[in-house]
Amino acid sequence: MITLLPSKWQNWILPPSTIPMVKNSPQKVQLGRIAHVYFEHADLEAFTRFAKDFGFVEAARKGNTIYYRGYGRDPYVYVASQSPVRRSTFLGAAYVAKDEENFKKAAAMPGSAQEAGRGARGRRDGDFCEAEWDIPLHYGPFNTPFDKPRKGQFQRYRDGPALVHKLGHYGYVCKEFETELEFYTSNFNFVHSDILNLPQFPQMDVMTFMHLDLGEEYTDHHTFFLQRASPTMSKTYVHHTSFEVADFDTQLLGHHYLANKGWKSVWGVGRHVLGSQIFDYWYDSSKFKIEHYADGDVVNCNNPTRREPVGPLSVWGPELPSDFGDNKAR
C-alpha cells in the first residue's frame, strides 16, 4: 500500500494527539476564497521561464516583483519576487474576505497589515485586470460509447501550456502542528473535510484537509492542509501549491509541454483519493513543488468531517516517489 508518511514514523513511540472537531461561528473572520500566493525566488528570471511554460500569464511588473494571473476572476494568483539574498522562500497566501466587515475584522488581528490585506480582496477594477488573451477552455463536446454529440466535427488540440484558472490550495508540513492548527481554526472559517491518522497509532492524527465553510454554498474540498512533521524534521515548510486547469486533456497537454521544455516532473499524472482531483506535480525553477489539478470535489456545510487511517494517495497513476514529502527548495 502506498502511504503518505515515511516509514521512520514507525520507530517512534508517540503520545496520543487527536485533532479536535471545529465549527464555524460568526465571531471568526469569514473568508470567501483563496486568492494568491507569494514567493521569493533566488533567480527570478529562471522562474519567469517556468511560469510561462506552466500556464501563468504575466499581468504586471513592479520593480523586482511579477504578478501572474489565470483566467479566473482574481486579478492575480501568484506573486513572484527576486529574493534580495538569493534564497528562495515561500512567504504565504492571501485570501478574499467575505465582505468589508470581515475584512476589517481580519485587519484588526494582531500582526495584520491592512494595506496588504486590501490588495487581496480581488477587485476586478484594480491595476491588474486589463490583460486579455485567447483562452482555450473545454474542447468538445465529447463522444461517448452511447452518445455521439460531436457529429461531423473534429477535435484538433493545440500544443502549449495548460493555462491556469485559479489558485486552489496549498499546505505545510508543520513542526508546530497544534499551534498552527489552533491559529487557523480559531480565527477563520476553516473546517475539516478529512482527518487522517496513523494506522499503527489510531490516536495520532497526522494530517487535515480543510475547506472554507461557506454554509450551503459549495467550495473546494480543501483550500488548505496541514501535515504533522515527523519527529526527525527540524522545521516547517510549504509542501506544494496547487492551481486548477480546465480538464483532463488540458492537464495532459500541459504535462507533455512542461516535459518537452525540460522541467522536472515530481509525480503525475494520476487521480487522488481524498479530494478526487486529477493531479500533476512539478518542480519549479527553485525546486518548490507546484501542481496542476482538474476535477476536484466540492463540499458544503452538509458534508460531515471524515476520519480515517492514512492510506493510498492515488486511485491510479505512477508509483508515489519516496521523496514526495521532502523539501528540495533552494
C-alpha positions, 0 to 999 in steps of 0.5 A: 500500500502506498502511504503518505508518511515515511516509514521512520514514523514507525520507530517512534513511540508517540503520545496520543494527539487527536485533532479536535472537531471545529465549527464555524461561528460568526465571531471568526473572520469569514473568508470567501476564497483563496486568492494568491500566493507569494514567493521569493525566488533566488533567480527570478528570471529562471522562474519567469521561464517556468511560469510561462511554460506552466500556464501563468500569464504575466499581468504586471511588473513592479520593480523586482516583483511579477504578478501572474494571473489565470483566467479566473476572476482574481486579478492575480494568483501568484506573486513572484519576487527576486529574493534580495539574498538569493534564497528562495522562500515561500512567504504565504497566501492571501485570501478574499474576505467575505465582505468589508466587515470581515475584512476589517475584522481580519485587519484588526488581528494582531500582526495584520497589515491592512494595506496588504490585506486590501490588495487581496480582496480581488477587485476586478477594477484594480491595476491588474485586470486589463490583460486579455488573451485567447483562452482555450477552455473545454474542447468538445463536446465529447463522444461517448460509447452511447452518445455521439454529440460531436457529429461531423466535427473534429477535435484538433488540440493545440500544443502549449501550456495548460493555462491556469484558472485559479489558485486552489490550495496549498499546505505545510508540513508543520513542526508546530502542528497544534499551534498552527492548527489552533491559529487557523481554526480559531480565527477563520472559517476553516473546517475539516473535510478529512482527518487522517491518522496513523494506522499503527497509532489510531490516536495520532492524527497526522494530517487535515484537509480543510475547506472554507465553510461557506454554509450551503454554498459549495467550495473546494474540498480543501483550500488548505492542509496541514501535515504533522512533521515527523519527529526527525524534521527540524522545521516547517515548510510549504509542501506544494501549491496547487492551481486548477486547469480546465480538464483532463486533456488540458492537464495532459497537454500541459504535462507533455509541454512542461516535459518537452521544455525540460522541467522536472516532473515530481509525480503525475499524472494520476487521480487522488483519493481524498479530494478526487482531483486529477493531479500533476506535480512539478518542480519549479525553477527553485525546486518548490513543488507546484501542481496542476489539478482538474476535477476536484470535489466540492463540499458544503456545510452538509458534508460531515468531517471524515476520519480515517487511517492514512492510506493510498494517495492515488486511485491510479497513476505512477508509483508515489516517489519516496521523496514526495514529502521532502523539501528540495527548495533552494 
